[in-house]
């Protein structure tokens, strides 16, 4: 009886342990296909195969599917450390079936000069291509939404980077120490640039920040070659020393000043901060102050707009206190340009040689109607409206007019010709009368 109780207790204990541990999990299978090693889960074939190793030569093209134990798997990932510390791989082509490149996947691939990434990829892990000092360019497909910290860190030959249109943030140190990178265009979708993102990118001299950007992290552009930068209107945060050790001389802010500003956000250089005058403290509470803001000299910028007829003129930007450059005089059919005025009606004419800009200004073009003075007629030319004389030797025939040849006003034969004509007409009438009497019957017959 006592033995039965002991067996029951043992059974209960085993049951409890099984309920906690759960059913046994199938171990991942590994297989080698050609030069590649893969890991698969035969209980989850749709999850696909992950590349976990490579033993081939300088050029690798990852297949889009593999057969392991008679089961076909789509290759969906390059696993963590799959190609790490490979010193002979020079080029790799990753198919569109791969959605994930893992942590340190191509870490310290010192000979890797070319990596072809294909649409379908969505994530690049931390340190994925770090210390790949021969990598010269990278085009990241628009399907990628995440790039991990240090992903391209210290890729010292990397001179060209195309970032994906779907990217929303640049992680810390992603492109730090890419010493050959001279320019970068941040996609319009990016709202956040992390700490040290481009730190020590010592050749970086051209930077385009997106309108959607709201925050720049500490030291994000530390020790670059940037001399000027345009900060988008929506940027509200600039971290500590974001541009420290860069030769920055000007920073133009397109909107109101950031509300969250770290220590020396534009660095220690004597940077001139430009801002549109409408965002100044005089016009807007909390706006930029003059003559300095956060220790930097400020310069307000006014926008000059022109209202005219005909072809429009492009607005110009003029530092407050300066003269406006003389614009090209506008033209209008039948009108003469007079001057630019401060009001559409009334106002005063703007003196481009003396008047300085104090605020955003609109100038209005005024015109004078052109007066056309006719040229005097040449001698002998009939005045306008005078009918032209009839041609000599002709008349305009009327219903009862007989046209006669004109012998001229001084022709002595003219009277005789007229008499002859009258005699002929008279004889003709007499002859007609006689003929009529000869054919009419006598009265009373």
Residue pairs with C-beta under 8 A, 6 or more apart in sequence:
26 41
26 42
26 43
28 39
28 40
28 41
29 39
29 40
29 41
29 42
29 68
29 69
30 37
30 38
30 39
30 40
30 52
31 37
31 38
31 40
31 66
31 68
31 69
32 38
33 63
33 66
33 67
33 68
34 56
34 63
35 54
35 55
35 56
35 57
35 60
36 51
36 53
36 54
36 56
36 60
36 62
36 63
36 66
37 51
37 52
37 53
37 54
37 55
38 49
38 50
38 51
38 52
38 66
38 68
38 73
38 75
39 49
39 50
39 52
39 79
40 47
40 48
40 49
40 50
40 68
40 71
40 73
41 47
42 69
42 71
45 71
45 73
47 76
48 73
48 74
48 75
48 76
48 77
48 97
49 65
49 66
49 68
49 73
49 74
49 75
49 76
49 77
50 75
50 76
50 77
50 78
50 79
50 82
50 102
51 62
51 75
51 77
51 78
51 79
51 82
52 79
52 82
53 82
54 60
54 82
54 83
54 86
54 89
57 88
58 88
58 89
58 90
58 91
58 111
59 89
59 90
59 91
59 92
60 83
60 89
60 91
60 92
60 93
61 92
61 93
62 75
62 78
62 92
62 93
62 94
62 95
62 98
63 75
63 95
64 74
64 75
64 95
64 96
64 97
65 72
65 73
65 74
65 75
65 97
66 72
66 73
66 75
67 73
74 97
75 95
75 97
75 98
76 97
76 98
76 99
76 100
77 98
77 99
77 100
77 101
77 102
78 94
78 98
78 100
78 101
78 102
78 105
79 102
79 105
80 102
80 103
80 104
80 105
80 125
81 102
81 103
81 104
81 105
81 107
82 102
82 105
82 106
83 89
83 92
83 105
83 106
83 107
83 109
84 104
84 105
84 106
84 107
84 108
84 109
85 107
85 108
85 109
86 106
86 109
86 111
86 112
87 109
87 110
87 111
88 111
89 106
89 109
89 111
89 112
90 111
90 112
90 113
90 114
90 134
91 112
91 113
91 114
91 115
91 116
92 106
92 112
92 114
92 115
92 116
93 116
93 118
94 101
94 115
94 116
94 117
94 118
94 121
95 118
95 120
96 118
96 119
96 120
96 121
97 120
98 118
98 120
98 121
99 120
99 121
99 122
99 123
100 121
100 122
100 123
100 125
101 117
101 121
101 123
101 124
101 125
101 128
102 125
102 128
103 125
103 126
103 127
103 128
103 148
104 125
104 126
104 127
104 128
104 130
105 125
105 128
105 129
106 112
106 115
106 128
106 129
106 132
107 127
107 128
107 129
107 130
107 131
107 132
108 130
108 131
108 132
109 129
109 132
109 134
109 135
110 131
110 132
110 133
110 134
111 134
112 129
112 132
112 134
112 135
113 134
113 135
113 136
113 157
114 135
114 136
114 137
115 129
115 135
115 138
117 138
117 139
117 140
117 141
117 144
118 141
119 141
119 142
119 143
120 141
120 143
121 140
121 141
121 143
121 144
122 143
122 144
122 145
122 146
123 144
123 145
123 146
123 147
123 148
124 140
124 144
124 146
124 147
124 148
124 151
125 148
125 151
126 148
126 149
126 150
126 151
126 171
127 148
127 149
127 150
127 151
127 153
128 148
128 151
128 152
129 135
129 138
129 151
129 152
129 155
130 150
130 151
130 152
130 153
130 154
130 155
131 153
131 154
131 155
132 152
132 155
133 154
133 155
133 156
133 157
134 157
135 152
135 155
135 157
135 158
136 157
136 158
136 159
136 160
136 180
137 158
137 159
137 160
137 161
138 152
138 158
138 160
138 161
138 162
139 162
140 147
140 161
140 162
140 163
140 164
140 167
141 164
142 164
142 165
142 166
143 164
143 166
144 164
144 166
144 167
145 164
145 166
145 167
145 168
147 167
147 170
147 171
147 174
148 171
148 174
149 171
149 172
149 173
149 174
149 194
150 171
150 172
150 173
150 174
150 176
151 171
151 174
152 158
152 161
152 174
152 175
152 178
153 173
153 174
153 175
153 176
153 177
153 178
154 176
154 177
154 178
155 175
155 177
155 178
156 177
156 178
156 179
156 180
157 180
158 175
158 178
158 180
158 181
159 180
159 181
159 182
160 181
161 175
161 178
161 181
161 184
163 170
163 184
163 185
163 186
163 187
163 190
164 187
165 187
165 188
165 189
166 187
166 189
167 187
167 189
167 190
168 189
168 190
168 191
168 192
169 190
169 191
169 192
169 193
169 194
170 186
170 190
170 192
170 193
170 194
170 197
171 194
171 197
172 194
172 195
172 196
172 197
172 217
173 194
173 195
173 196
173 197
173 199
174 194
174 197
175 181
175 184
175 197
175 198
175 201
176 196
176 197
176 198
176 199
176 200
176 201
177 199
177 200
177 201
178 198
178 201
179 200
179 201
179 202
179 203
180 203
181 198
181 201
181 203
181 204
182 203
182 204
182 205
182 206
182 225
183 204
183 205
183 206
183 207
184 198
184 204
184 206
184 207
184 208
185 208
186 193
186 207
186 208
186 209
186 210
186 213
187 210
188 210
188 211
188 212
189 210
189 212
190 210
190 212
190 213
191 212
191 213
191 214
191 215
192 213
192 214
192 215
192 217
193 213
193 215
193 216
193 217
193 220
194 217
194 220
195 217
195 218
195 219
195 220
195 239
196 217
196 218
196 219
196 220
196 222
197 217
197 220
197 221
198 204
198 220
198 221
198 224
199 219
199 220
199 221
199 222
199 223
200 222
200 223
200 224
201 221
201 223
201 224
202 223
202 224
202 225
203 224
203 225
204 221
204 224
204 225
204 226
205 224
205 225
205 226
205 227
207 221
207 224
207 226
207 229
209 229
209 230
209 231
209 232
209 235
210 232
211 232
211 233
211 234
212 232
212 234
213 232
213 234
213 235
214 234
214 235
214 236
214 237
215 235
215 236
215 237
215 238
215 239
215 260
216 235
216 237
216 238
216 239
216 242
216 265
217 239
217 242
218 239
218 240
218 241
218 242
218 262
219 239
219 240
219 241
219 242
219 244
220 239
220 242
220 243
221 229
221 242
221 243
221 246
222 241
222 242
222 243
222 244
222 245
222 246
223 244
223 245
223 246
224 243
224 246
225 246
225 247
226 243
226 246
226 247
226 248
227 246
227 247
227 248
227 249
227 250
228 248
228 249
228 250
228 251
228 252
229 243
229 248
229 250
229 251
229 252
230 251
230 252
230 254
231 238
231 251
231 252
231 253
231 254
231 258
232 254
232 255
233 253
233 254
233 255
233 256
234 255
235 253
235 255
235 258
236 258
236 259
236 260
237 258
237 259
237 260
237 261
238 258
238 260
238 261
238 262
238 265
238 266
239 262
239 265
240 262
240 263
240 264
240 265
241 262
241 263
241 264
241 265
241 267
242 262
242 265
242 266
242 267
243 251
243 265
243 266
243 267
243 271
244 264
244 267
244 268
245 267
245 268
246 267
246 269
247 269
248 266
248 267
248 269
248 271
249 269
249 270
249 271
249 272
250 271
250 272
250 273
250 274
251 266
251 271
251 272
251 273
251 274
251 296
252 274
252 275
252 301
253 273
253 274
253 275
253 276
253 279
253 288
254 276
255 279
256 279
256 284
256 286
256 287
257 275
257 279
257 286
257 287
257 288
257 293
258 265
259 286
261 294
264 295
265 294
266 273
266 294
266 296
270 296
270 297
271 296
271 297
272 296
272 297
272 298
272 299
273 288
273 293
273 294
273 296
273 297
273 298
273 299
274 298
274 299
274 300
274 301
275 287
275 288
275 293
275 298
275 299
275 300
275 301
276 300
276 301
276 302
276 303
276 360
277 283
277 300
277 301
277 302
277 320
277 359
277 360
278 284
278 360
279 287
279 288
280 287
280 288
280 289
280 290
280 300
281 287
281 288
281 289
281 290
288 298
288 300
289 298
290 298
290 300
291 297
291 298
292 298
299 319
299 320
300 319
300 320
301 317
301 318
301 319
301 320
302 317
302 318
302 319
302 320
302 357
302 358
302 359
302 360
302 361
303 315
303 316
303 317
303 360
303 361
304 315
304 316
304 317
304 318
304 324
304 357
304 360
304 361
304 362
304 363
305 315
305 360
305 361
305 362
305 363
306 312
306 313
306 315
306 327
306 330
306 340
306 362
306 363
306 364
306 365
307 344
307 362
307 363
307 364
307 365
308 330
308 364
308 365
309 330
309 332
309 365
309 367
310 330
310 331
310 332
311 330
311 331
313 327
313 328
313 330
316 324
316 325
316 327
318 324
318 325
318 357
319 357
320 357
320 358
320 359
321 356
321 357
321 358
322 356
322 357
323 352
323 353
323 354
323 355
323 356
323 357
324 350
324 352
324 355
324 357
324 361
324 363
325 352
326 352
327 340
329 337
330 337
330 365
331 337
332 367
334 369
334 370
335 367
335 368
335 369
335 370
336 367
336 368
336 369
336 370
337 365
337 366
337 367
338 365
338 366
338 367
338 368
339 349
339 350
339 366
340 349
340 350
340 352
340 363
340 364
340 365
340 366
341 347
341 348
341 349
341 350
341 363
341 364
341 365
341 366
342 348
342 350
342 361
342 363
342 364
343 364
344 364
347 364
350 363
377 383
382 388
390 396
392 406
393 405
393 406
394 403
394 406
395 401
395 403
395 404
397 403
407 413
407 414
407 417
